[in-house]
Amino acid sequence: MAEDYCELCDLPLSQCVHGRPEPKPVEPEKAPPASRVRTRTTTPRVPGTPVRKSAPRKWTSPDELKAPIVALLQESGGELPADEVFPTLDERLGEALRPGDREPSPTGEPRWQLAARKARRALQDEGVLEPGTPGVWRLSAAD
């Protein structure tokens, strides 16, 4: 079966730009009607109901562990070896820890221990704990 060839470019009409139908013009996208645009609205708060700003935390933050750490060190005479800090804190905090606190952190230790280490670092930066003594958590002399 012989194909029809274009007289202008000598190509089969199926490959030739002259033998193809003109493409349909592309219409620009229309913006949604103004009535369909959603705006963020706030629902009125009922007086007396608590305001919840976000989902509940899955694990304890380092800031929440600062006070228990300081109290533990004060009761222990101002210093405690790191080997004793974690078991004692675990015993004291017990059920106050959140469900996610016992999951492993990216470093492999339980999340609450990582939070306690971060709390220690923050307390050192604030001058509450003495920095630089590896393996010993010690209150600063100012306390």
C-alpha positions, 0 to 999 in steps of 0.5 A: 500500500502506497503512502501519501507523501507531502508535496512540500517536504517529500515525507510521508504525511504521517511524519510531515508537519504539513499533513498533520492537523493543527494543534488545538490552542491551549487555554490558560488555567482559570483561577477558581471562582472567588466563592470557592477560595477557602480562607482560614477561619477560627472557631469561637472558643468557649469560655472555660475550655482549655486552649490546645495549640498543638498535638500532645508531645510524644516524649518529654522535653529537656526543659521538663527534666531540668527541675528533677535533675537539679532536685536529684543532685541537691538531695545527693549532696551536689554531685552524682556519677552519671551511672547513678543519675539515669537509674535514679531519674528513671525510678523517680520519674517512672510513670511520669515519662511519656510513652515515646520516652522509652523508644530508642533515640537516633543515638540508640539510647532511650529518648528520655536519657537523650533529653536528660543529657540535653537538659544537663547541657542547658543547665551547664550553659545557665551556670546551674551545673559545672561543665567539664567533668566527664561522668559526674553531674555536679551543681555549681558552687553558686547554688 
